Amino acid sequence: MVDGVYDSDPKKNPGAVKYESLSYMDVLNQNLGVMDMTAASFCKDRDIPFLVFSIEDPQNIVRAVTGENVGTLVQ
């Protein structure tokens, strides 16, 4: 529902700050609610980076695949 990972809910906090990148441990330790914690741990254990971005704009998929800066990269 949002275009990346934020330090707080941007729908409730207009001052929320979007992260461009995060480590797996940031996601797990800060319990950021990006995804299920088991899935985040799975990605960490297998060194699988993931990109959190909005699919409300279908062009974001093309942007992500072509390497444009979209969303938040977790690695």
VENKA-V117521 format. One record per pair of residues at least 24 apart in sequence whose ideal C-beta (glycine too) atoms are under 7 Angstrom apart, sorted by sequence separation. I is the first residue (numbers start at 1). J is the second residue. D is the distance in whole Angstrom. If there is no record, write none. Layout:
i=I j=J d=D
i=I j=J d=D
This chain:
i=49 j=73 d=6
i=50 j=74 d=5
i=49 j=74 d=6
i=49 j=75 d=4
i=5 j=32 d=6
i=5 j=34 d=5
i=34 j=74 d=7
i=5 j=52 d=5
i=27 j=74 d=6
i=4 j=52 d=6
i=4 j=53 d=6
i=3 j=53 d=6
i=22 j=72 d=6
i=24 j=74 d=6
i=3 j=54 d=4
i=21 j=72 d=7
i=2 j=54 d=6
i=20 j=72 d=6
i=21 j=73 d=5
i=22 j=74 d=5
i=23 j=75 d=7
i=19 j=72 d=5
i=18 j=72 d=7
i=4 j=71 d=4
i=5 j=72 d=4
i=3 j=71 d=6
i=4 j=72 d=4
